[in-house]
């Protein structure tokens, strides 16, 4: 059975590969003539080469349709593995709140998704900035995500949480076996320890300050919600689970 670390690495590799495809798609959408010209130079002008060019173009995903799901997943990875780069990653997508004029430097991926272009002149014949300005933005996002790959191989990367995940899985298996044999209280106790340790680890990773020196599940759960680390639906799930444990029942 693959470990959590192996699964995370595999998921990251897949996400990076999707990003590389989107990068090509973005260039094809924003600079179609230039992109096709590069493909023609690569594959040649023969009939076989022309077919390969068309196959490449047809095989590309739609950046506009696929980017949002990629961004949501990639952002979650950056938040977990590279929290100090999260604002940089999001900044390439989000429009600056203080932006007054749209320039090549301030044009974002959000502008690209809206098809925004800026022109000037009496008839708007002079192009100031257009969708192609977002290509370097996405390239930087992809580079940040790619840098997360090195964290799995770096001696500076704290893999404690990933290793703990494997331990938690084992302990939850134990709790499940106890529950099957009608040792409800024992199963709840084991499951409660797992949840408490997990929430404590999440608090540590996100530098969430705790008021109590020995916080329980509800304390940890509330602290994470107040720090916007978890959303209300997840908070409710944790709360319900903790309540079941405190009353001696197993969910």
Secondary structure per residue as TSV (DSSP state, phi and psi in degrees):
chain	resnum	aa	ss	phi	psi
A	1	X	-	360.0	128.6
A	2	X	-	-67.0	145.4
A	3	X	-	-77.0	168.0
A	4	X	H	-58.9	-38.7
A	5	X	H	-60.4	-43.8
A	6	X	H	-64.1	-40.6
A	7	X	H	-65.8	-42.0
A	8	X	H	-63.2	-42.1
A	9	X	H	-64.0	-41.9
A	10	X	H	-64.6	-43.4
A	11	X	H	-63.1	-39.4
A	12	X	H	-65.8	-43.3
A	13	X	H	-60.0	-41.5
A	14	X	H	-64.8	-40.4
A	15	X	H	-66.7	-39.3
A	16	X	H	-65.8	-41.4
A	17	X	H	-61.5	-41.0
A	18	X	H	-63.4	-38.2
A	19	X	H	-64.3	-38.8
A	20	X	H	-65.7	-36.8
A	21	X	H	-66.1	-41.5
A	22	X	H	-65.0	-34.0
A	23	X	H	-62.2	-43.8
A	24	X	H	-64.8	-42.2
A	25	X	H	-62.3	-39.1
A	26	X	H	-64.2	-42.1
A	27	X	H	-65.0	-39.8
A	28	X	H	-66.1	-34.3
A	29	X	H	-77.4	-42.2
A	30	X	H	-83.4	-32.4
A	31	X	S	-132.4	64.6
A	32	X	H	-58.9	-44.0
A	33	X	H	-67.0	-45.2
A	34	X	H	-65.5	-40.2
A	35	X	H	-65.8	-44.5
A	36	X	H	-65.7	-35.0
A	37	X	H	-62.9	-40.9
A	38	X	H	-63.2	-41.1
A	39	X	H	-64.9	-39.4
A	40	X	H	-65.3	-37.7
A	41	X	H	-66.8	-34.4
A	42	X	H	-74.2	-43.5
A	43	X	H	-98.3	-11.6
A	44	X	-	89.4	174.9
A	45	X	S	-102.4	8.3
A	46	X	S	-70.6	168.6
A	47	X	H	-61.4	-38.8
A	48	X	H	-65.0	-38.5
A	49	X	H	-66.6	-41.8
A	50	X	H	-62.6	-37.8
A	51	X	H	-65.6	-40.5
A	52	X	H	-63.4	-38.8
A	53	X	H	-60.1	-47.4
A	54	X	H	-65.7	-36.9
A	55	X	H	-63.7	-40.3
A	56	X	H	-64.3	-46.3
A	57	X	H	-63.6	-41.4
A	58	X	H	-69.5	-28.2
A	59	X	H	-82.6	-8.0
A	60	X	S	-77.2	141.9
A	61	X	-	-74.4	168.2
A	62	X	-	-85.6	117.2
A	63	X	H	-61.4	-43.5
A	64	X	H	-62.1	-36.5
A	65	X	H	-84.4	-31.1
A	66	X	H	-100.6	-15.0
A	67	X	H	-64.5	-43.7
A	68	X	H	-59.3	-43.2
A	69	X	H	-66.9	-38.4
A	70	X	H	-63.5	-44.4
A	71	X	H	-62.0	-43.2
A	72	X	H	-61.4	-43.1
A	73	X	H	-71.1	-43.1
A	74	X	H	-65.8	-37.8
A	75	X	H	-62.6	-39.4
A	76	X	H	-64.2	-37.7
A	77	X	H	-66.5	-45.4
A	78	X	H	-63.4	-40.3
A	79	X	H	-60.2	-37.5
A	80	X	H	-80.2	-44.7
A	81	X	H	-97.1	-30.7
A	82	X	-	-133.0	60.7
A	83	X	G	-58.1	-27.3
A	84	X	G	-73.3	-12.3
A	85	X	G	-106.0	3.4
A	86	X	H	-61.7	-44.5
A	87	X	H	-65.3	-37.0
A	88	X	H	-63.5	-44.9
A	89	X	H	-61.1	-48.4
A	90	X	H	-68.2	-31.9
A	91	X	H	-64.1	-26.0
A	92	X	T	-73.7	-19.2
A	93	X	T	-96.6	-46.7
A	94	X	S	-81.1	143.6
A	95	X	-	-69.0	133.7
A	96	X	-	-63.2	131.6
A	97	X	T	-65.3	-28.4
A	98	X	T	-93.6	6.9
A	99	X	-	-67.8	131.2
A	100	X	-	-106.5	-41.5
A	101	X	S	-124.1	144.9
A	102	X	-	-91.7	116.3
A	103	X	-	-124.9	177.5
A	104	X	T	-61.6	-32.0
A	105	X	T	-77.2	-28.3
A	106	X	T	-103.1	-2.7
A	107	X	-	-70.8	133.2
A	108	X	-	-120.6	174.0
A	109	X	H	-66.0	-31.9
A	110	X	H	-60.9	-39.2
A	111	X	H	-63.4	-41.0
A	112	X	H	-59.7	-45.1
A	113	X	H	-63.9	-24.5
A	114	X	T	-91.1	-0.5
A	115	X	T	68.1	28.7
A	116	X	-	-74.7	134.5
A	117	X	-	-139.8	145.4
A	118	X	E	-117.3	128.2
A	119	X	E	-127.2	168.6
A	120	X	E	-147.0	171.6
A	121	X	S	105.5	165.8
A	122	X	T	-57.9	-37.7
A	123	X	T	-117.5	19.7
A	124	X	S	62.4	33.5
A	125	X	-	-84.5	-18.9
A	126	X	E	-97.8	116.7
A	127	X	E	-82.3	126.1
A	128	X	E	-92.9	-52.0
A	129	X	E	-157.1	147.7
A	130	X	-	-145.1	-169.6
A	131	X	G	-54.6	-30.5
A	132	X	G	-60.6	-20.7
A	133	X	G	-68.3	-17.4
A	134	X	G	-85.5	-11.8
A	135	X	H	-60.1	-47.5
A	136	X	H	-61.8	-30.1
A	137	X	H	-62.8	-48.8
A	138	X	H	-68.1	-35.3
A	139	X	H	-59.5	-38.5
A	140	X	H	-68.9	-39.7
A	141	X	H	-60.1	-44.0
A	142	X	H	-64.9	-36.6
A	143	X	H	-67.0	-39.0
A	144	X	H	-64.6	-45.2
A	145	X	H	-63.1	-41.2
A	146	X	H	-63.0	-33.4
A	147	X	H	-66.4	-21.3
A	148	X	H	-66.5	-25.4
A	149	X	H	-59.2	-38.6
A	150	X	H	-67.3	-23.5
A	151	X	H	-63.1	-27.8
A	152	X	T	-73.1	-20.5
A	153	X	T	-109.5	-7.4
A	154	X	-	-83.4	139.1
A	155	X	T	-69.6	-12.5
A	156	X	T	-87.7	-9.3
A	157	X	S	-80.1	124.6
A	158	X	-	-82.6	103.1
A	159	X	-	-93.5	14.2
A	160	X	H	-55.1	-42.2
A	161	X	H	-65.3	-39.0
A	162	X	H	-67.8	-40.8
A	163	X	H	-65.6	-40.8
A	164	X	H	-60.5	-33.6
A	165	X	H	-58.2	-41.3
A	166	X	H	-65.1	-40.2
A	167	X	H	-65.4	-40.9
A	168	X	H	-61.4	-41.8
A	169	X	H	-58.7	-42.4
A	170	X	H	-64.7	-42.3
A	171	X	H	-69.0	-35.7
A	172	X	H	-68.1	-33.4
A	173	X	H	-62.1	-39.3
A	174	X	H	-63.6	-43.5
A	175	X	H	-62.4	-40.4
A	176	X	H	-64.1	-40.2
A	177	X	H	-66.4	-39.5
A	178	X	H	-63.2	-41.1
A	179	X	H	-64.7	-39.7
A	180	X	H	-61.9	-31.7
A	181	X	T	-93.5	16.1
A	182	X	T	67.9	26.8
A	183	X	-	-98.7	70.2
A	184	X	H	-62.4	-45.1
A	185	X	H	-64.9	-42.3
A	186	X	H	-64.8	-41.3
A	187	X	H	-63.1	-42.9
A	188	X	H	-63.9	-37.5
A	189	X	H	-64.2	-45.3
A	190	X	H	-63.8	-46.7
A	191	X	H	-62.9	-37.0
A	192	X	H	-64.9	-39.8
A	193	X	H	-63.7	-41.4
A	194	X	H	-61.8	-47.9
A	195	X	H	-63.1	-43.6
A	196	X	H	-62.3	-43.4
A	197	X	H	-66.6	-37.9
A	198	X	H	-64.2	-48.3
A	199	X	H	-62.7	-37.0
A	200	X	H	-64.0	-40.6
A	201	X	H	-65.9	-39.8
A	202	X	H	-63.6	-40.8
A	203	X	H	-60.5	-43.8
A	204	X	H	-63.0	-43.4
A	205	X	H	-64.4	-33.6
A	206	X	T	-101.4	11.7
A	207	X	T	54.7	39.7
A	208	X	-	-80.8	125.3
A	209	X	-	-80.4	139.7
A	210	X	-	-115.9	138.9
A	211	X	S	-76.4	-33.3
A	212	X	S	-97.9	148.8
A	213	X	T	-76.8	-26.3
A	214	X	T	-130.9	71.5
A	215	X	-	-71.0	149.3
A	216	X	-	-98.1	-171.8
A	217	X	H	-59.7	-46.4
A	218	X	H	-64.7	-37.2
A	219	X	H	-64.4	-46.2
A	220	X	H	-64.8	-42.8
A	221	X	H	-61.5	-46.1
A	222	X	H	-64.3	-40.2
A	223	X	H	-63.5	-40.0
A	224	X	H	-68.0	-39.1
A	225	X	H	-66.9	-43.9
A	226	X	H	-64.9	-27.6
A	227	X	T	-90.1	4.6
A	228	X	T	62.1	27.7
A	229	X	S	-82.2	-37.2
A	230	X	S	-121.3	154.7
A	231	X	-	-90.2	174.8
A	232	X	H	-62.1	-43.4
A	233	X	H	-57.9	-43.1
A	234	X	H	-67.3	-37.7
A	235	X	H	-60.6	-41.4
A	236	X	H	-65.2	-39.4
A	237	X	H	-62.5	-46.9
A	238	X	H	-62.5	-39.9
A	239	X	H	-63.1	-45.8
A	240	X	H	-64.3	-40.0
A	241	X	H	-64.4	-45.0
A	242	X	H	-62.8	-39.0
A	243	X	H	-64.6	-39.6
A	244	X	H	-62.1	-40.9
A	245	X	H	-66.9	-43.6
A	246	X	H	-63.9	-28.6
A	247	X	T	-92.8	3.4
A	248	X	T	83.2	14.7
A	249	X	-	-108.3	152.1
A	250	X	-	-105.7	128.0
A	251	X	-	-59.3	360.0
